Amino acid sequence: MIEWTPDARELADLELLLSGAYAPLTGFLTAAEVESVAGRGRLPGGAPWPDPVTIALPDEIGPGDRVTLKDPEGAAVAVLTVTERDGHHAAGPVEALDAPVYGPFSRLRRTPEEVRKDLPDGGEVLAVTMRGPLDSAALDDVAATAEELDAAVLLMPLVFGEAGPAVVRAALKAAERLPGAMVVAVPLAPREDAEIDLELREHVARNYGATEHYAGPAPVTIPGPPHRRGLVVFFTGLSGSGKSTIARGLRDALLERGGRTVTYLDGDVVRRLLSAGLTFSREDRDLNIRRIGFVAAEVARHGGLAICAPIAPYAATRDEVRAMVAEVGGDFLLVHVATPLEECERRDRKGLYAKARAGLIPEFTGVSDPYEEPEDADLVLDTTGMTVERAVGSVLNLVTSGGWIR
């Protein structure tokens, strides 16, 4: 059977499909259902539904295929029977396999059926969906509303993403001031459209047994000072452009200054260790960059400063790394070492360009494989005629002016 690991948002939707929180949905939507939901806010049969629930699969997977959907750790979560393909998206029903493995507060990840059994029969239920803490005014409002309705209170922290555990802690703290309140953690990913997000929260709350819904206030995020936040400085450029030399110089300068934990991920070193065995096909190049991005994001997650210096020729993969870092609350600087191909080839310290021109190295960036120049670089350096000290100083100035070092 084919295996596939969905992204984090798709996995969250999958869990809600399997638990019944997305009832009446039993799988990922078809193109006709997506069109109906997007255009009318209803499924083709007339049932209200606010937002398309879709999954992207590789193009080679087609109708009739059964796909085992796995979590990032490789545990089989469900089987999707593909009934339709529409571009990258696939549609079809899902059936549960193993029970999901949860992290923090796993005892609070309950299905709607389990929760409804513990609610008062025939009574009012006020569900409070939360993406952040409830301040005193919101708590007073919830308490007054529950008293007016003579309703049980169901606190529903929405635990998608890195902030999930903190939202659950806030819900448990709020429950201390709301006697008898029940807390259930729900992995509902936020939607960009605030109105759609609210409608989806209301729909999920009803499936958990709510008769009334109270949307908690949007969380206020006050980022810490830059010098305490994780940072990834990501160099990209052709082989021989000077990116590794500048990256090493930046590492040395930061270590001399002190005050930050610095991790250096050089493209060649990663290739020999973390990515040993990978080829230079596009798929393997992308995998190599994702591995670098994953490690760098983990460094940033814990407040460290990671310096990466791969070629990273493809824009989409660089964007993936930026997103990985943003997801863990880190900052990301892209430095394009834009030394022209002619200068890189003139240097050719490792003799790679000569081998590529001779056909000995297939798929060599700049010669037989494209390099997609960044349009979103925070700094562009052409090292032709530029000293290493000046180039390192330019990057150091960028990091210093942003407040990441003091």
Secondary structure, DSSP 4 states (H G I P E B T S, - for coil): -EEE---HHHHHHHHHHHHTTTTT--EEPPHHHHHHHHHHSB-TTS-B--S---EE--TT--TT-EEEEE-TTS-EEEEEE--EEETTEEEEEEEE-SPPPP-TTGGG---HHHHHHTSPTT-EEEEEEESS---HHHHHHHHHHHHHHTEEEEEEEB--STTHHHHHHHHHHHHTTSTT-EE--B-PPPPSSHHHHHHHHHHHHHHTT-SEEEEPPPP---PPPGGGS-EEEEEE--TTSSHHHHHHHHHHHHHHH-SS-EEEEEHHHHHHTTTTT--SSHHHHHHHHHHHHHHHHHHHHTT-EEEEE-----HHHHHHHHHHHHHTT-EEEEEEE---HHHHHHH-TTSHHHHHHTTSSSS-BTTTB-----SS-SEEE--TT--HHHHHHHHHHHHHHTTS--
